[in-house]
Amino acid sequence: MAPLLAACTAAALAATLTSGTAFAASGASGASGASGASGASGASGASAKDPLRPYTQQKLHWRHCDAKTPVTFQCATLKVPLDYEHPGGKRLDIAVNRLKASSPEERRGVLLFNPGGPGAPGLDLPVALETYLPQAVKERYDLIGFDPRGIGRSSPLSCGLSFDELDFDRAYHAETFAKDVRWARDVARKCAAEEGDRLRHITTRDTARDMDVMRAALGEPKISYYAGSYGTYLGAVYMQMFPRRADRFVLDSAVDPVRYGRGTFQDMAEGTEPAFTRWSEWTARRHTVYQLGTTPAEVRRTFWDIVAQANREPVATADGLLTGDDIRSARDVFFQEQRAAAWVAELKKAAEGDEPATPAPDPGLPPENEIAGLWAVMCGDTSAAWPRDPEQYRRDAVRDKARYPLYGDFASTIKPCAFWKPGGEHPTTVNNGVKALILQNEWDPQTPLAAARNMHRALRGSRMVTVAGGEGHGVYGAGSCADEVANTYLTTGRLPARDLTCRTPG
């Protein structure tokens, strides 16, 4: 499951997340989903006492999904209101699927999945993850996948973005900053023009409401949940809005709920520097293998010499030329020491005129809908926390390039959220005592360890399992002690008595 989580998140974020907003309003008030929660008043044609009843009581029509999936997987379409303040108005379709629990006698309820993003579709997760889950989990839960509103097959968004506009991993340079400002403004303008008022309702809080409508339509008093990356924030928001309806929640590779937004990008930049230092120390001890330097300082100097040379004359690889910025943007490779050492050794040889190096580690750009979904959700959730003055981004990028040389300017330069129209409501303050289990690798390139610790502090009823030495984005299913703890929690509801730390396998 861990590699699948990493792949899903990389696709949604093109190897970048964001955590930088101070949150305002309380998440528990004025925010509702189903069954009498507030914030869903004034619906024409619905019950005055329960305006969401047409949604919470709807009958889902299950059918075999398609010829590519086993007959045991069933699909349905859930109807939800576009605007929960006016549920009698426009509706959205939410694509849902399920694999029913294999043991009716042992069945506990439903286990929802989300792969992260924001912007990543989740409809295929039960099919993809079914073989990874232990039999005891599959006996107890219907496995439920869904594409969040605006994503995939759930009334998908489109901003009409060009291929060049999809790429948001942009280094700061004084001479190109004006162009980047135009890019950010154009993306925000296109999304507003294409999607209109619908855009303000593609938010985390509304997706949490959709999850609660789904819960009610499935006939369940509570939901259990497994999610990674941004999906941990979605889960935490659900726990805040619907604390009595959250059963067993496993949050894998957690986002900082306070810094979610601009700060998530900035957290990644900060977290890359200790990973780069760790890599240089590991590589210096293996100079006879990689020939990059006998001390950490020499290894770092070799790397930065390659970057400087590539900025003057790009380095040849099998897939084309790499500039110094291209090399820096592959910063997540340094969270895996051996892989990074081999790659940089190849770059060094290529820069010296030997055979071309392998390409930079690159997850590739996701489809337009996923990038549109990323900006819609993140900017809609946190637009008030993004500076409106482009010069603030210039100053921050210059400052953070000096602080965090590998990725600081990429993280802090301007993004479309600077020009985004505010979302429909205030973001959610996560602060509750609902039980949950947080799983975290020590060396996670997308959601650093510090981010998960902040999620743990916000979720006072949670326990956290840290995999010391663990590399990569995604823990569950990678063979560490975290697997056994998560399986026990999902099957019995027992959390560990205290937070745990374990080593990586082998």
MARKOL-467656 format. One line per 2 residues: number of its first residue (from 1); their letters; for each residue x, y, z of C-alpha. Coordinates in Angstrom, 1 decimal. Layout:
BEGIN
NUM = A = X,Y,Z  ...
***
This chain:
BEGIN
1 = MA = 0.0,0.0,0.0  2.8,2.4,0.7
3 = PL = 4.1,2.5,-2.9  0.6,3.0,-4.1
5 = LA = 0.1,5.9,-1.7  3.3,7.5,-2.9
7 = AC = 2.3,7.1,-6.5  -1.2,8.6,-6.0
9 = TA = 0.1,11.5,-4.1  2.9,12.2,-6.6
11 = AA = 0.4,12.2,-9.4  -1.9,14.7,-7.6
13 = LA = 0.8,17.1,-6.5  3.5,16.5,-9.1
15 = AT = 5.7,15.8,-6.0  4.7,18.8,-4.1
17 = LT = 2.3,19.6,-1.2  1.6,22.7,0.8
19 = SG = 1.4,23.6,4.5  1.3,27.3,5.4
21 = TA = -1.8,28.9,6.7  -2.9,30.0,10.1
23 = FA = -6.5,28.8,10.5  -9.3,30.9,11.8
25 = AS = -12.8,29.7,12.5  -13.8,26.7,14.6
27 = GA = -14.4,23.7,12.4  -17.2,22.3,14.5
29 = SG = -19.6,25.2,14.1  -21.7,26.1,11.1
31 = AS = -20.5,23.2,9.1  -22.5,20.3,8.5
33 = GA = -23.2,17.2,6.6  -26.0,15.0,7.5
35 = SG = -28.5,14.1,10.1  -29.3,17.4,11.8
37 = AS = -25.9,19.1,11.6  -26.0,22.8,11.1
39 = GA = -25.3,24.7,7.9  -27.8,23.1,5.6
41 = SG = -30.8,25.4,5.9  -33.2,26.9,3.4
43 = AS = -33.6,24.1,0.9  -36.7,24.4,-1.3
45 = GA = -38.6,21.1,-1.9  -36.9,19.4,1.1
47 = SA = -38.2,18.7,4.6  -38.1,21.9,6.7
49 = KD = -36.9,19.8,9.7  -34.2,17.9,7.8
51 = PL = -33.3,19.6,4.4  -30.7,16.9,3.7
53 = RP = -33.1,14.0,4.0  -33.4,13.5,0.2
55 = YT = -29.6,12.9,0.2  -29.1,11.0,3.4
57 = QQ = -32.0,8.7,2.7  -31.3,8.1,-1.0
59 = KL = -31.1,4.5,-2.2  -27.8,3.7,-3.9
61 = HW = -28.2,1.5,-7.0  -25.2,-0.9,-7.1
63 = RH = -24.0,-2.5,-10.3  -20.9,-4.3,-11.6
65 = CD = -18.4,-1.6,-12.3  -16.9,-2.7,-15.6
67 = AK = -15.3,-5.6,-17.5  -11.9,-4.7,-16.0
69 = TP = -12.8,-5.3,-12.4  -13.9,-8.5,-10.6
71 = VT = -17.7,-9.0,-10.3  -17.4,-8.6,-6.6
73 = FQ = -16.6,-4.8,-7.0  -19.8,-2.8,-7.3
75 = CA = -20.3,0.9,-8.4  -22.9,3.5,-7.6
77 = TL = -23.5,7.2,-7.9  -24.3,9.3,-4.8
79 = KV = -26.2,12.6,-5.2  -25.0,15.5,-3.0
81 = PL = -25.9,19.2,-3.0  -23.5,21.6,-4.6
83 = DY = -24.1,24.1,-1.8  -25.0,22.6,1.6
85 = EH = -26.5,26.0,2.6  -29.0,25.5,-0.2
87 = PG = -29.5,21.8,-0.7  -32.5,22.2,-2.8
89 = GK = -30.4,23.7,-5.6  -27.9,22.2,-8.0
91 = RL = -26.5,18.7,-7.3  -23.3,16.9,-7.9
93 = DI = -22.6,13.2,-8.7  -20.1,11.4,-6.5
95 = AV = -18.8,8.2,-8.0  -18.6,5.4,-5.3
97 = NR = -17.6,1.8,-5.3  -17.3,-1.0,-2.8
99 = LK = -16.1,-4.5,-2.1  -18.4,-6.0,0.5
101 = AS = -17.0,-7.6,3.7  -16.1,-11.2,3.2
103 = SP = -17.6,-12.3,6.5  -21.1,-11.1,7.3
105 = EE = -20.7,-12.5,10.8  -17.6,-10.5,11.5
107 = RR = -18.6,-7.4,9.6  -18.2,-4.1,11.5
109 = GV = -19.0,-1.5,9.0  -17.4,0.5,6.1
111 = LL = -13.8,1.5,5.5  -13.4,4.6,3.3
113 = FN = -10.2,5.4,1.4  -8.6,8.6,0.2
115 = PG = -5.2,8.7,-1.6  -4.3,12.3,-0.9
117 = GP = -3.8,15.2,-3.2  -5.8,17.3,-3.0
119 = GA = -6.9,16.5,-6.5  -6.3,12.7,-6.6
121 = PG = -9.1,10.4,-7.5  -9.8,7.5,-5.1
123 = LD = -12.4,5.4,-6.9  -10.0,2.7,-7.8
125 = LP = -8.4,2.3,-4.4  -10.4,-0.7,-3.2
127 = VA = -9.4,-2.6,-6.3  -5.8,-1.6,-6.0
129 = LE = -5.4,-2.1,-2.3  -7.5,-5.2,-1.8
131 = TY = -4.6,-7.6,-2.3  -2.5,-5.7,0.3
133 = LP = -5.0,-5.8,3.1  -5.0,-8.6,5.6
135 = QA = -7.9,-11.0,5.5  -9.1,-9.9,9.0
137 = VK = -9.6,-6.4,7.7  -11.5,-7.5,4.6
139 = ER = -13.7,-9.7,6.7  -14.8,-6.8,8.9
141 = YD = -15.3,-3.9,6.4  -16.9,-3.0,3.2
143 = LI = -14.1,-1.3,1.3  -15.3,2.0,-0.1
145 = GF = -13.6,4.1,-2.7  -14.8,7.4,-4.1
147 = DP = -13.7,10.3,-6.2  -14.0,13.5,-4.2
149 = RG = -16.3,16.2,-5.6  -14.9,17.8,-8.7
151 = IG = -12.3,15.0,-9.2  -12.2,12.1,-11.6
153 = RS = -15.7,10.8,-12.2  -17.4,13.0,-9.6
155 = SP = -18.7,16.0,-11.6  -15.1,16.8,-12.7
157 = LS = -13.7,20.2,-12.8  -11.9,21.7,-15.8
159 = CG = -10.1,25.0,-16.0  -9.0,24.6,-19.6
161 = LS = -5.3,24.8,-18.6  -2.6,24.3,-21.2
163 = FD = 0.2,21.8,-20.6  2.7,24.5,-19.6
165 = EL = 0.2,25.9,-17.1  0.0,22.5,-15.3
167 = DF = 3.6,22.8,-14.2  3.8,24.6,-10.9
169 = DR = 7.3,23.5,-9.8  8.9,26.8,-10.6
171 = AY = 12.2,28.2,-9.3  12.5,31.9,-8.5
173 = HA = 14.6,34.0,-10.8  14.3,37.8,-10.8
175 = ET = 14.2,37.8,-14.6  11.3,35.3,-14.9
177 = FA = 9.3,36.4,-11.9  6.9,38.6,-13.8
179 = KD = 6.2,35.7,-16.1  5.4,33.5,-13.1
181 = VR = 3.1,36.1,-11.7  1.2,36.1,-15.0
183 = WA = 1.0,32.3,-14.9  -0.4,32.3,-11.4
185 = RD = -3.0,35.0,-12.3  -4.0,33.2,-15.5
187 = VA = -4.6,29.9,-13.8  -6.8,31.6,-11.2
189 = RK = -8.6,33.6,-13.9  -9.2,30.5,-16.1
191 = CA = -10.6,28.4,-13.3  -13.0,31.2,-12.2
193 = AE = -14.1,31.7,-15.8  -14.6,28.0,-16.5
195 = EG = -16.2,26.9,-13.3  -17.9,30.1,-11.9
197 = DR = -19.7,29.8,-8.6  -19.1,26.0,-8.5
199 = LR = -15.5,26.6,-7.7  -16.2,27.9,-4.2
201 = HI = -17.9,24.6,-3.2  -15.0,22.4,-4.1
203 = TT = -13.5,22.4,-0.7  -12.3,20.0,2.0
205 = RD = -15.2,20.8,4.3  -17.7,20.1,1.5
207 = TA = -16.0,16.8,0.7  -16.2,15.9,4.5
209 = RD = -20.0,16.6,4.2  -20.2,14.4,1.2
211 = MD = -18.5,11.6,3.2  -21.2,12.0,5.9
213 = VM = -24.0,11.9,3.4  -22.3,8.7,2.0
215 = RA = -22.3,7.3,5.5  -26.0,7.9,5.9
217 = AL = -26.9,6.6,2.4  -24.9,3.4,3.2
219 = GE = -27.0,3.0,6.4  -24.0,3.2,8.7
221 = PK = -23.9,5.0,12.1  -20.2,5.6,11.7
223 = IS = -17.3,5.3,9.2  -13.8,4.0,9.5
225 = YY = -11.2,5.5,7.3  -7.7,5.0,5.8
227 = AG = -6.0,7.9,4.0  -2.5,9.3,3.2
229 = SY = -1.0,12.7,2.8  -3.7,15.4,2.1
231 = GT = -6.3,12.6,2.9  -5.1,12.8,6.5
233 = YL = -6.2,16.4,6.6  -9.6,15.5,5.0
235 = GA = -9.9,12.8,7.7  -9.1,15.3,10.5
237 = VY = -11.6,17.8,9.2  -14.3,15.0,9.2
239 = MQ = -13.3,14.1,12.7  -13.7,17.8,13.7
241 = MF = -17.1,18.3,12.0  -18.6,14.9,12.8
243 = PR = -16.7,13.6,15.9  -19.4,11.1,16.9
245 = RA = -19.5,9.5,13.5  -15.7,8.7,13.2
247 = DR = -14.9,5.1,14.1  -11.4,3.9,13.4
249 = FV = -9.3,6.4,11.5  -5.8,5.5,10.2
251 = LD = -3.9,8.6,9.0  -0.8,7.7,7.0
253 = SA = 1.9,10.4,6.4  0.1,13.3,8.0
255 = VD = -0.2,16.9,6.9  0.3,19.7,9.5
257 = PV = -3.3,20.9,9.9  -2.2,24.4,11.0
259 = RY = 0.2,25.0,8.1  -1.9,23.3,5.4
261 = GR = -2.0,25.6,2.4  1.1,27.6,1.6
263 = GT = 3.0,26.2,4.5  2.9,22.6,3.1
265 = FQ = 5.1,23.6,0.3  7.4,25.5,2.7
267 = DM = 7.5,22.5,5.1  8.8,20.4,2.3
269 = AE = 11.6,22.9,1.6  12.6,23.0,5.3
271 = GT = 12.4,19.2,5.6  14.6,18.6,2.6
273 = EP = 17.7,20.2,4.1  18.3,17.7,6.9
275 = AF = 17.6,14.9,4.4  20.3,16.4,2.1
277 = TR = 22.7,16.6,5.0  22.0,13.0,6.0
279 = WS = 22.6,11.9,2.4  25.9,13.8,2.2
281 = EW = 27.1,12.0,5.4  26.1,8.6,4.1
283 = TA = 27.7,9.2,0.7  31.0,10.5,2.1
285 = RR = 31.4,7.2,3.9  31.1,5.5,0.5
287 = HT = 33.5,7.6,-1.5  35.2,4.5,-3.0
289 = VY = 31.8,3.6,-4.5  30.4,6.9,-5.7
291 = QL = 33.5,9.2,-6.0  31.6,12.3,-4.7
293 = GT = 33.8,13.3,-1.8  35.5,11.9,1.3
295 = TP = 33.7,14.3,3.7  30.1,15.5,3.8
297 = AE = 31.3,19.0,2.9  33.1,17.7,-0.1
299 = VR = 30.0,15.7,-1.2  27.8,18.8,-0.9
301 = RT = 30.4,20.9,-2.8  30.4,18.4,-5.6
303 = FW = 26.6,18.5,-5.9  26.5,22.3,-6.0
305 = DI = 29.3,22.4,-8.5  27.1,20.2,-10.8
307 = VA = 24.1,22.5,-10.3  26.2,25.5,-11.1
309 = QA = 27.6,23.9,-14.2  24.1,22.7,-15.3
311 = NR = 22.9,26.3,-15.0  25.6,27.3,-17.4
313 = EP = 25.3,24.3,-19.7  22.6,21.8,-19.1
315 = VA = 23.6,18.2,-18.4  22.7,15.5,-20.9
317 = TA = 20.4,12.6,-19.8  18.7,9.9,-21.7
319 = DG = 15.5,12.0,-21.7  17.0,15.4,-22.5
321 = LL = 18.9,18.2,-20.9  18.8,19.1,-17.2
323 = TG = 19.4,22.6,-15.9  20.5,23.3,-12.3
325 = DD = 16.9,24.1,-11.4  15.8,20.7,-12.8
327 = IR = 18.3,19.0,-10.6  17.2,21.0,-7.5
329 = SA = 13.5,20.3,-8.2  14.2,16.5,-7.9
331 = RD = 14.9,17.2,-4.2  12.8,14.3,-3.0
333 = VF = 15.4,11.8,-4.2  17.6,12.8,-1.3
335 = FQ = 15.3,11.1,1.1  16.6,7.8,-0.3
337 = EQ = 20.4,7.8,0.2  21.5,5.1,-2.1
339 = RA = 19.3,6.1,-5.0  20.4,9.8,-4.7
341 = AA = 24.1,8.8,-4.5  23.9,6.7,-7.7
343 = WV = 22.0,9.5,-9.5  24.4,12.3,-8.5
345 = AE = 27.4,10.1,-9.5  25.9,9.7,-12.9
347 = LK = 25.2,13.4,-13.2  28.9,14.1,-12.3
349 = KA = 30.1,11.8,-15.0  27.7,13.3,-17.6
351 = AE = 28.8,16.8,-16.6  32.4,15.7,-17.3
353 = GD = 31.5,14.5,-20.8  30.9,10.8,-20.2
355 = EP = 27.7,8.9,-21.1  24.4,10.7,-20.5
357 = AT = 22.9,10.2,-17.0  19.6,8.7,-16.2
359 = PA = 16.7,11.2,-16.2  15.9,13.2,-13.1
361 = PD = 13.4,11.4,-10.8  10.1,12.8,-12.0
363 = PG = 6.6,11.7,-11.3  5.3,13.5,-14.4
365 = LP = 2.5,15.9,-14.7  -1.0,14.6,-13.7
367 = PE = -4.1,15.2,-15.8  -5.6,18.7,-16.0
369 = NE = -8.5,17.7,-13.8  -6.1,16.8,-10.9
371 = IA = -4.2,20.0,-11.1  -7.5,22.0,-11.3
373 = GL = -8.7,20.0,-8.3  -5.5,20.7,-6.4
375 = WA = -5.9,24.5,-6.8  -9.6,24.4,-6.3
377 = VM = -9.4,22.6,-3.0  -6.3,24.1,-1.6
379 = CG = -6.9,27.7,-2.7  -10.6,27.4,-1.8
381 = DT = -9.7,26.1,1.7  -7.0,28.7,2.4
383 = SA = -7.2,31.6,0.0  -7.4,34.2,2.8
385 = AW = -4.0,33.1,4.2  -2.1,33.8,0.9
387 = PR = -0.6,37.2,0.4  -2.1,39.3,-2.4
389 = DP = 1.0,41.3,-3.1  3.3,39.6,-5.6
391 = EQ = 6.3,41.4,-4.1  5.7,39.4,-0.8
393 = YR = 6.3,36.2,-2.8  9.5,37.6,-4.3
395 = RD = 10.9,38.5,-0.9  9.9,35.2,0.6
397 = AV = 11.4,33.3,-2.3  14.7,35.1,-2.0
399 = RD = 14.8,34.6,1.7  13.9,30.9,1.6
401 = KA = 16.4,30.1,-1.2  19.1,31.3,1.2
403 = RY = 17.6,29.3,4.1  16.8,26.2,2.2
405 = PL = 18.9,26.2,-1.0  17.5,23.0,-2.6
407 = YG = 13.9,23.9,-2.7  13.1,27.1,-0.7
409 = DF = 12.5,29.4,-3.7  10.3,26.7,-5.4
411 = AS = 8.2,26.5,-2.2  7.7,30.2,-1.5
413 = TI = 7.4,31.8,-4.9  4.0,32.8,-6.2
415 = KP = 1.1,30.3,-6.8  -2.4,30.7,-8.2
417 = CA = -3.8,30.9,-4.6  -2.5,34.5,-4.5
419 = FW = -5.3,35.4,-7.0  -8.0,33.0,-6.0
421 = KP = -11.4,34.1,-5.0  -12.2,33.2,-1.4
423 = GG = -14.0,29.9,-0.7  -17.4,29.6,0.7
425 = EH = -16.4,29.5,4.4  -13.6,29.7,6.9
427 = PT = -11.1,26.9,7.1  -11.3,24.3,9.9
429 = TV = -9.4,24.4,13.2  -8.5,20.8,14.0
431 = NN = -8.5,20.4,17.7  -10.3,17.4,19.2
433 = GV = -10.0,14.2,21.2  -11.3,11.7,18.7
435 = KA = -9.3,8.5,18.6  -7.1,7.9,15.6
437 = LI = -3.8,6.2,14.6  -1.1,8.2,12.8
439 = LQ = 1.7,6.4,10.9  4.8,8.3,9.8
441 = NE = 8.2,7.6,8.2  11.1,9.5,9.7
443 = WD = 12.3,10.5,6.2  9.1,11.4,4.3
445 = PQ = 9.8,13.8,1.4  6.2,15.1,1.1
447 = TP = 4.9,15.3,4.7  7.9,15.8,7.0
449 = LA = 8.0,14.2,10.5  7.3,17.6,12.1
451 = AA = 4.1,17.9,10.2  2.8,14.5,11.5
453 = RN = 3.8,15.5,15.0  1.7,18.7,14.7
455 = MH = -1.3,16.6,13.5  -0.8,14.3,16.5
457 = RA = -0.9,17.3,18.8  -4.1,18.6,17.2
459 = LR = -5.7,15.2,17.5  -5.4,14.7,21.2
461 = GS = -7.0,11.2,21.2  -4.5,9.9,18.6
463 = RM = -1.5,7.6,18.9  1.5,7.9,16.6
465 = VT = 3.8,5.2,15.2  7.1,6.6,13.9
467 = VA = 9.3,4.4,11.7  12.8,5.4,12.6
469 = GG = 14.9,5.4,9.4  11.8,4.9,7.3
471 = EG = 12.1,6.4,3.9  9.4,7.5,1.4
473 = HG = 5.8,8.7,1.4  3.5,6.1,2.8
475 = VY = 3.9,3.6,5.7  1.1,1.0,5.8
477 = GA = 2.0,-2.1,3.9  5.8,-1.5,3.8
479 = GS = 6.6,-4.2,6.3  7.4,-2.2,9.4
481 = CA = 6.0,-2.6,12.9  3.4,0.0,11.9
483 = DE = 1.6,-2.6,9.9  0.8,-4.8,12.9
485 = VA = -0.3,-1.8,15.0  -2.6,-0.6,12.2
487 = NT = -4.1,-4.1,11.6  -4.8,-4.5,15.3
489 = YL = -6.5,-1.1,15.5  -8.7,-1.8,12.4
491 = TT = -9.7,-5.2,13.6  -10.1,-4.7,17.3
493 = GR = -10.2,-0.9,17.9  -7.2,-1.1,20.3
495 = LP = -4.8,1.8,20.0  -1.3,1.3,21.6
497 = AR = -1.1,2.5,25.1  1.6,5.0,24.1
499 = DL = 3.3,6.4,21.0  5.7,3.9,19.4
501 = TC = 8.9,4.1,17.5  10.3,1.2,15.5
503 = RT = 13.1,0.6,13.0  12.7,-0.1,9.3
505 = PG = 12.7,-3.8,8.3  16.2,-5.3,8.1
***
